């Protein structure tokens, strides 16, 4: 339930903020199918990059179009945090913050490239290697075992599950 409708909204909002920050930092929740170990929802190393990128969205010295882009990403991030403050989150409910986090990571990498030669190439290479490793872990035995314990993977297990449920069969008679 939203914090504003509870008995002690300020305490509930503080608890929601704590849950949200813990999820963002640890990148895992109580639902093992929501994340892939050891990668989290993004590669764990990228969260500090997102924080630096968030700082870069504050339009201090910018002007014109760049300033409006910065305000847009900053407003998106603030709105996402506000939603997470009002309503308790898990990784599935927190997905509205993922896109602005990606923008913040990209802002950081692009800013880093302005200051350090070849950092964009290095970042793309490192993230690509991370993607390959993530894909291997996602399709690997450990994650598939965790996910299949909760979800019916494939048409045959799903059909068998559905036919075991009498109320489902009653819908077709």
N, C-alpha and C positions, 0 to 999 in steps of 0.2 A: 504494500500500500504506500502511496506517496506520503512523504514525511509531513507535509502540511496538514494532512487529515488525522494524524496521530495525536496521542495524548501529550507528548513532549517533542514538538517539531524540531527545536534546536538540537537536542541530544540526538534525535534520529538523523538529522542532516549531518551531524558530526560523525556518526557511525557510518553513514553512507559514504562520506568523503574518505573515511579510513578504509572501507572496503574497496572503493574505487582506486585509491592510491596503491593499496596492497596488490590489487589485480594488475594495475599498470606496471608496477615494479617487478613482481614475481612472474607475471605473464602466465598464470595458471589459476584455475579455480577448483571447486569441488567436483566438477564434471570432467572426468579424464578424456572424454572425446572432444572437448573444446580446444585442446591444445596438443601440440606434438613436442614431447621431450626430446632434446633440451632446448628447443627453439622458441617455445611460447607462441604467441600469436604473430609476432614479428621476431626477428632474431634478437636475442636478449641484449646484445651489445648496442642495438639501435635506440633503446629508450633514452640514454643520455644525449644521443644525437637529436632526438625529438625535442628534448628540453631546451637544448641550445637553439634549435630551429624555432621553437616557440618564442624564445627571447628575441630572435631575429625578426619575428613578425611584428614586433612593437615598432611602429613607424616613427622613429626618432628623427632621422635626417633625410628621409625619403620625400619625394614629391611626385605629383602626377599619378600616372598609371601604376607605378610600382607601389606607391603608398596605398592606393585603393586595393590592390592585391593583398598587401600585408594586412590591412584592416579586415578584409574578407576572411582570410585564414584565421586571424586572431579572434574574430567574432564567432566563427564556426567552432573553434576550440573552446571558447568561453561558454557557448551554448551547450556544447557536449558535456562540459564539466558541470554546468548548472543542472542538466537533466540527471546526471549521475549523482548529484547532491540531493535532489528531491526524491529520486526513486532508487531503491537498492539495486545493485548491479551484479551480474556475473559476466563472463566473457561474451556470451551471446548478446546480452542486452547492451553491452558496452561497445558494440560494433559501430555505432554512430560516431565514435571518436577516431576510428581507424583511418579514415580518409584524411582528416586534418593532420593526424600524426605522420602519415606518409608525406604530406606536403611539407611538414616541418623538417622531417629527415632530409627531404630533397633540398630544402632551403639551406640547411646546414652543409650538405655536401657541395652544393654550388658555391656557397660562400667560401668554403675551405679550398675549392679549386681556384678561386681568385687569388688566394694567398700562398698556396703550396702547389708547385708544379706537379702534374701527373696525379693529383689526388682524386680527380674525377675518374680517371681510368682505373686507378687502384681500388676505388670504392665500388665501381661497377664490377670489376673482377672479383672482389671479395664477396659482394652480395650475390653474384652469379654462382660462386662456389657454394655459398650458404644455401642458395636455392636448390642446387643439385643435392646437397646433403639433406636438406629438409624433405625433398621429394622422396629420397631413399627411405628416410625415417617414416614418412607418412604412409608409404606403400609397404613398409616393412612389417614384420610379423608382430612386434610388440604393440604398435599402435592399432593395427587391424584387429588384434585380439581384444584390446580394450574397447574399441568401437563396436565390434560385432557382438560383444556381450550385451549391448544395449539396443542396437539397431539390427534389423533384419537386412543383411547385405545380400542383394541379388533377388531376382524374381521368384525363384523356387522357394527359398526360405520364407519370403514374404507371403507367398501364396499358401504355404503350409501353415504359417502362423494364423493367417486369416481364416482358413478352413477349420482350425481348431476352436475358433470362437463361435459359439452357437448364435449369439446375437448378430454377428456379421452374416451368417448363413440365412437368418430370418429375413434379412433385407432383400434377399433374392427370391423368396418364395411368394 
